[in-house]
């Protein structure tokens, strides 16, 4: 009879942050081999989430079979001066055996502050507790303002976030100096480029590093109105292939990869999105979104599928690009200078503020601000077969 390694159990917390959810770990609680970057860590997280799954369901794991629910977070006491915690985000591929560490998850950032407090990394102050987060993937500072009641994180409240069914407590997030990585906010040096995509044509594109590298194109240029919901795109293999083609060629032009073939191993970044002027539409929840209540329409793809709402990091890119006159995002919103933008997405609307300025002839962003919510769904241990890492 074959002997199989028993399951091990690892302390973990299952949390919703913004319109995403994921499995959160303290670095010190991981098995020793997974406490450092490498194959052991990736294999552990893949097995926790239930990937790779050729059925695309993640039935044998904690993942929810969408880009928004196939996520992991590792937190540790910060090694950076004047920061409380180091936040490392792993986007787990659903059908392929890899974890993408190339970017941040802005939605789960809303849960990082609460997890840091509950994990003992930060003492809970009265009122609003400020948690200074070092985002280890992109090496940036994020500040979370977490409400506290009776010495504990306040999770319940009346703040409503489109894309999340139930109201909760509001958590304000500040993304400081949000240009992703060390390069320029506009890697090509242009606010708008001509992006040549074989089989698609030459598209006007704004390619920005803010929150997360993002490629914006005009909805009309690729045959869309900007009011689309998930089913209009995610069931269309030809459309998904077109967006991946745009994403791959944009990634090369942004200098993120050397060849389009490398894009397959870098699914999390960059994002690709399309924008349009305001139009009224019915959101996925049945809620009516009035053209007069929004500045523009944005639809974004994540991990090869149209997102059900909006990625938090992409919202930073939207807010930052909207604040810079002449970008496609700014033009779709009516042009001119603006510090706040309210945009329509498949689940409803989202408001994001950004501050941008010209320094030494280049645009820079000082910060972007948005409100999200978060709560613990379950805590305890996650179990994985002991021979998988």
Phi, psi and omega per residue, in radians:
X1 nan 2.311 -3.119
X2 -1.274 2.330 3.096
X3 -1.607 2.277 3.123
X4 -1.975 2.529 3.102
X5 -1.132 2.396 3.112
X6 -1.232 2.926 3.050
X7 -1.283 2.616 2.974
X8 -1.952 2.806 3.087
X9 -2.097 2.398 -3.068
X10 -2.128 2.229 3.092
X11 -0.991 2.315 -3.091
X12 -2.722 2.799 3.074
X13 -2.294 2.294 3.131
X14 -1.717 2.045 -3.020
X15 -2.270 2.590 2.903
X16 -1.688 2.380 3.001
X17 -2.339 2.090 -3.055
X18 1.009 -2.284 3.139
X19 -1.740 0.360 3.091
X20 -2.134 2.914 2.947
X21 -2.554 2.676 -3.085
X22 -2.812 3.059 3.138
X23 -1.718 2.153 -3.079
X24 -1.821 2.385 3.117
X25 -2.244 2.603 2.836
X26 -1.521 2.370 -3.116
X27 -0.920 -0.717 -3.070
X28 -1.170 -0.309 -3.119
X29 -1.561 -0.199 -3.134
X30 -1.280 2.670 3.005
X31 -0.946 2.584 -3.002
X32 -0.928 -0.721 -3.097
X33 -1.179 -0.372 -3.124
X34 -1.702 0.076 3.129
X35 -1.425 -0.094 3.069
X36 -2.150 2.669 3.122
X37 -1.053 2.550 3.099
X38 2.566 -2.987 -3.042
X39 -1.083 -0.680 -3.111
X40 -1.076 -0.807 3.120
X41 -1.077 -0.836 -3.110
X42 -1.065 -0.771 -3.122
X43 -1.125 -0.664 3.098
X44 -1.080 -0.859 -3.088
X45 -1.183 -0.638 3.056
X46 -1.020 -0.764 -3.107
X47 -1.247 -0.611 3.085
X48 -1.050 -0.805 -3.067
X49 -1.381 -0.453 3.132
X50 1.729 0.607 -3.126
X51 -2.137 2.757 -0.062
X52 -1.371 2.466 -3.096
X53 -2.142 1.842 -3.137
X54 -1.103 -0.316 3.085
X55 -1.420 -0.258 3.116
X56 1.235 0.424 -3.070
X57 -2.002 -0.389 -3.076
X58 0.949 0.652 -3.112
X59 -1.076 -0.595 -3.075
X60 -1.694 0.723 3.135
X61 -2.948 -3.051 -3.044
X62 -1.522 -0.130 -3.106
X63 -1.246 2.771 -3.136
X64 -1.919 0.265 3.018
X65 1.146 0.445 2.971
X66 -2.382 2.849 3.129
X67 -1.100 -0.482 -3.108
X68 -1.319 -0.290 -3.027
X69 -2.192 0.245 3.115
X70 -2.011 1.080 -2.932
X71 -2.328 2.619 3.089
X72 -2.385 2.632 -3.136
X73 -2.347 2.391 3.043
X74 -2.137 2.193 -3.134
X75 -2.034 2.514 3.074
X76 -2.571 2.848 3.067
X77 -1.061 2.359 -3.003
X78 -1.201 2.473 3.028
X79 -1.674 0.010 -3.126
X80 -1.678 2.430 3.088
X81 -1.035 2.474 3.066
X82 1.077 0.469 3.020
X83 -2.214 2.640 -3.103
X84 -1.595 -0.784 -3.063
X85 -2.414 2.653 2.960
X86 -1.717 2.213 -3.068
X87 -1.973 2.014 3.134
X88 -1.983 2.220 -3.071
X89 -1.974 2.299 3.081
X90 -2.084 2.029 3.062
X91 -1.550 2.002 -3.049
X92 -1.581 2.162 3.070
X93 -1.119 2.519 -3.105
X94 -1.413 -0.810 -3.025
X95 -1.909 -0.012 -3.136
X96 -2.159 2.682 -3.044
X97 -1.494 1.056 3.048
X98 -2.607 2.723 3.074
X99 -1.985 2.218 -3.108
X100 -1.638 2.059 -3.122
X101 -1.836 0.288 -2.955
X102 -1.450 -0.170 -3.086
X103 -2.590 -3.116 -3.129
X104 -1.741 2.864 2.910
X105 -2.003 1.897 -3.112
X106 -1.199 -0.596 3.126
X107 -1.125 -0.849 -3.120
X108 -1.181 -0.326 3.061
X109 -0.950 -0.596 -3.134
X110 -1.084 -0.451 -3.136
X111 -1.616 -0.281 -3.080
X112 -1.110 -0.735 -3.141
X113 -1.049 -0.821 3.134
X114 -1.111 -0.747 3.138
X115 -1.122 -0.659 3.116
X116 -1.095 -0.725 3.128
X117 -1.194 -0.832 -3.114
X118 -1.153 -0.424 -3.112
X119 -1.566 -0.029 3.089
X120 1.522 0.163 3.123
X121 -1.392 -0.415 -3.090
X122 -2.353 2.348 3.058
X123 -1.340 2.313 -3.110
X124 -1.295 2.009 3.055
X125 -1.444 2.936 3.098
X126 -1.396 2.602 3.106
X127 1.384 -1.855 3.123
X128 -1.988 2.177 3.125
X129 -1.695 2.168 3.115
X130 -1.583 2.109 3.137
X131 -1.954 2.108 3.126
X132 -1.635 2.004 -3.001
X133 -1.889 2.289 2.976
X134 -1.691 1.978 -3.137
X135 -1.437 1.814 -2.954
X136 -1.232 -0.459 3.141
X137 -1.156 -0.776 -3.040
X138 -1.963 0.037 3.061
X139 0.985 0.983 3.138
X140 -2.359 2.747 3.103
X141 -1.618 2.342 3.029
X142 -2.229 2.382 3.122
X143 -1.983 2.150 3.111
X144 -1.889 2.324 3.098
X145 -1.863 1.799 -2.985
X146 -1.816 2.177 3.129
X147 -1.237 2.441 -3.111
X148 -2.163 2.351 3.040
X149 -2.303 2.209 -3.138
X150 0.915 0.708 3.067
X151 1.363 0.085 -3.128
X152 -2.213 2.739 3.111
X153 -1.074 2.269 3.075
X154 -1.526 1.981 -3.087
X155 -1.785 -0.527 -3.102
X156 -1.540 2.643 -3.129
X157 3.075 -2.935 -3.071
X158 -2.016 0.268 3.113
X159 -1.359 2.171 -3.116
X160 -1.835 2.352 -3.126
X161 -2.198 2.033 3.139
X162 -1.057 2.275 -3.046
X163 1.854 -0.209 3.076
X164 -2.092 2.266 -2.987
X165 -1.157 -0.766 -2.990
X166 -1.940 2.592 3.085
X167 -1.241 2.800 -3.128
X168 -2.728 -3.049 3.107
X169 -1.304 2.531 -3.136
X170 -1.417 2.320 3.058
X171 -2.111 2.042 3.124
X172 -1.550 2.327 -3.089
X173 -2.068 2.289 3.055
X174 -2.008 2.103 3.079
X175 -1.686 1.870 -3.059
X176 -1.477 2.382 3.119
X177 0.752 1.087 -2.867
X178 -1.325 -0.008 3.067
X179 -0.973 2.175 -2.993
X180 -1.299 2.194 3.087
X181 1.386 -2.819 -3.043
X182 -1.688 -0.189 -3.044
X183 -1.425 -3.062 3.136
X184 -1.211 2.697 3.123
X185 -1.135 -0.604 3.032
X186 -1.974 1.664 -3.000
X187 -1.018 -0.530 -3.128
X188 -1.478 -0.178 -3.080
X189 1.489 0.018 -3.099
X190 -2.088 2.563 3.044
X191 -1.321 -0.551 3.094
X192 -2.397 2.308 3.118
X193 -2.069 2.779 2.895
X194 -1.587 1.938 -3.109
X195 -1.776 1.987 3.132
X196 -1.497 2.126 -3.132
X197 -2.187 1.890 -3.131
X198 -0.941 2.321 -3.142
X199 1.503 -0.232 3.139
X200 -2.009 -0.787 -3.117
X201 2.154 -2.895 3.102
X202 -1.757 2.054 -3.058
X203 -1.929 2.503 2.923
X204 -1.231 2.325 -3.079
X205 -2.529 2.414 2.947
X206 -1.827 2.098 -3.109
X207 -2.023 2.011 -2.961
X208 -2.270 2.511 2.999
X209 -1.841 1.632 3.086
X210 -2.688 2.033 -3.034
X211 1.401 -1.033 3.056
X212 -2.759 2.548 3.103
X213 -1.018 2.231 -3.056
X214 -2.426 2.438 3.096
X215 -1.907 2.055 3.108
X216 -1.839 2.330 3.022
X217 -2.252 2.866 3.107
X218 -1.397 2.342 -3.139
X219 -0.977 -0.781 -3.069
X220 -1.090 -0.524 -3.108
X221 -1.216 -0.339 -3.139
X222 -2.067 0.296 3.003
X223 1.501 0.380 3.129
X224 -2.113 2.907 -3.132
X225 -1.798 -0.335 -3.060
X226 1.648 -0.083 3.125
X227 -1.760 0.109 -3.030
X228 -1.118 2.568 2.978
X229 -1.846 3.065 -3.008
X230 -0.956 -0.759 -3.027
X231 -1.139 -0.371 -3.137
X232 -1.243 -0.374 -3.054
X233 -2.103 -0.734 -2.994
X234 -1.213 -0.281 3.068
X235 -1.705 0.092 -3.074
X236 -1.926 1.671 -3.078
X237 -1.052 -0.613 3.137
X238 -1.137 -0.719 3.125
X239 -1.160 -0.765 -3.136
X240 -1.093 -0.671 3.100
X241 -1.139 -0.660 3.112
X242 -1.111 -0.791 -3.126
X243 -1.126 -0.664 3.119
X244 -1.174 -0.612 3.092
X245 -1.121 -0.784 3.094
X246 -1.075 -0.784 -3.101
X247 -1.082 -0.781 -3.106
X248 -1.128 -0.793 -3.124
X249 -1.229 -0.592 3.060
X250 -1.162 -0.665 3.128
X251 -1.088 -0.680 3.097
X252 -1.152 -0.773 -3.110
X253 -1.153 -0.523 3.114
X254 -1.391 -0.147 -3.140
X255 1.408 0.271 -3.125
X256 -1.401 -0.528 3.094
X257 -2.412 2.839 -3.097
X258 -1.591 -0.569 -3.125
X259 -2.355 2.714 -3.122
X260 -1.092 -0.481 -3.121
X261 -1.108 -0.483 -3.118
X262 -1.213 -0.295 -3.091
X263 -1.089 -0.523 -3.113
X264 -1.084 -0.492 -3.136
X265 -1.701 0.155 3.127
X266 -2.377 1.203 -3.018
X267 -1.341 -0.523 -3.018
X268 -1.293 -0.574 3.131
X269 -2.391 2.584 -0.098
X270 -1.371 2.959 3.013
X271 -1.578 2.770 3.027
X272 -2.197 2.384 -3.082
X273 -2.493 2.768 3.061
X274 -2.262 2.548 -3.008
X275 -2.159 2.745 3.096
X276 -2.711 2.822 3.063
X277 -1.156 2.794 -3.081
X278 -1.034 2.389 2.994
X279 -2.512 2.614 3.085
X280 -1.315 2.528 3.102
X281 -2.761 2.924 3.080
X282 -1.781 2.101 -3.128
X283 -1.240 2.957 -3.072
X284 -1.065 -0.428 3.129
X285 -1.429 -0.153 -3.039
X286 1.691 -0.110 3.119
X287 -1.199 2.370 3.100
X288 -1.478 2.199 3.074
X289 -1.837 2.094 -3.088
X290 -1.542 2.355 3.133
X291 -0.980 -0.580 -3.123
X292 -1.238 -0.217 -3.098
X293 -1.712 -0.052 -3.092
X294 -2.254 2.773 3.119
X295 -1.614 -0.522 3.138
X296 -2.872 3.007 3.059
X297 -1.921 2.427 3.068
X298 -2.415 2.363 3.005
X299 -2.218 2.364 -3.075
X300 -2.308 2.603 3.106
X301 -1.854 2.473 3.096
X302 -2.343 2.258 -3.120
X303 0.886 0.717 3.022
X304 1.473 0.091 -3.130
X305 -2.345 2.638 3.047
X306 -1.148 2.233 -3.099
X307 -1.236 2.532 -3.090
X308 -1.265 -0.331 3.102
X309 -2.450 -1.894 3.044
X310 -2.639 2.320 3.063
X311 -1.119 2.453 -3.115
X312 -1.077 -0.707 -3.141
X313 -1.175 -0.645 3.090
X314 -1.177 -0.567 3.071
X315 -1.103 -0.630 3.049
X316 -1.092 -0.769 3.110
X317 -1.083 -0.712 3.135
X318 -1.112 -0.861 -3.123
X319 -1.075 -0.722 -3.127
X320 -1.188 -0.812 3.139
X321 -1.124 -0.611 3.131
X322 -1.148 -0.495 -3.105
X323 -1.391 -0.109 -3.064
X324 -1.953 1.885 -3.102
X325 -0.966 2.270 3.060
X326 1.878 -0.289 3.070
X327 -1.271 2.838 3.118
X328 -1.100 -0.598 3.128
X329 -1.174 -0.799 3.119
X330 -1.078 -0.770 -3.118
X331 -1.152 -0.672 3.103
X332 -1.119 -0.511 3.132
X333 -1.503 0.061 3.095
X334 1.877 -0.055 3.116
X335 1.361 -3.110 3.125
X336 1.426 -3.064 -3.132
X337 -1.597 2.405 3.114
X338 -2.680 2.501 3.132
X339 -1.867 -0.190 3.133
X340 -2.401 2.469 3.075
X341 -2.372 2.457 3.084
X342 -2.028 1.979 -3.044
X343 -2.057 2.683 3.104
X344 -1.644 2.351 3.078
X345 -2.253 3.104 -3.035
X346 -1.008 -0.506 -3.106
X347 -1.671 -0.149 -3.112
X348 2.635 -2.256 -3.082
X349 -2.276 2.803 3.092
X350 -2.573 2.425 3.125
X351 -1.892 2.291 3.114
X352 -2.452 2.413 3.112
X353 -1.904 2.629 3.119
X354 -2.635 2.601 3.075
X355 -2.084 2.141 -3.139
X356 -2.282 2.618 -3.128
X357 -2.652 2.819 3.086
X358 -1.650 2.212 3.090
X359 -2.323 2.200 -3.118
X360 0.945 0.651 3.079
X361 1.429 0.004 -3.134
X362 -2.152 2.548 3.063
X363 -1.258 2.397 3.026
X364 -2.343 2.692 3.083
X365 -1.963 2.285 3.131
X366 -1.483 -0.701 3.042
X367 -2.928 2.812 3.015
X368 -2.253 2.514 -3.046
X369 -2.278 2.383 3.002
X370 -2.665 2.835 3.105
X371 -1.892 2.382 3.073
X372 -2.333 -2.998 3.026
X373 -2.517 2.889 -3.094
X374 -2.733 2.722 2.995
X375 -2.817 2.730 3.051
X376 -1.313 2.281 3.059
X377 -1.668 -0.673 -3.130
X378 -2.842 2.566 3.075
X379 -2.446 2.667 -3.120
X380 2.672 -2.017 3.138
X381 -2.346 2.515 2.967
X382 -1.831 2.464 -3.090
X383 -1.916 2.434 3.108
X384 -2.469 2.545 3.045
X385 -0.985 2.358 -3.016
X386 -1.229 -0.113 -3.103
X387 -1.858 0.320 -3.050
X388 -1.776 0.108 -3.138
X389 -2.624 nan nan
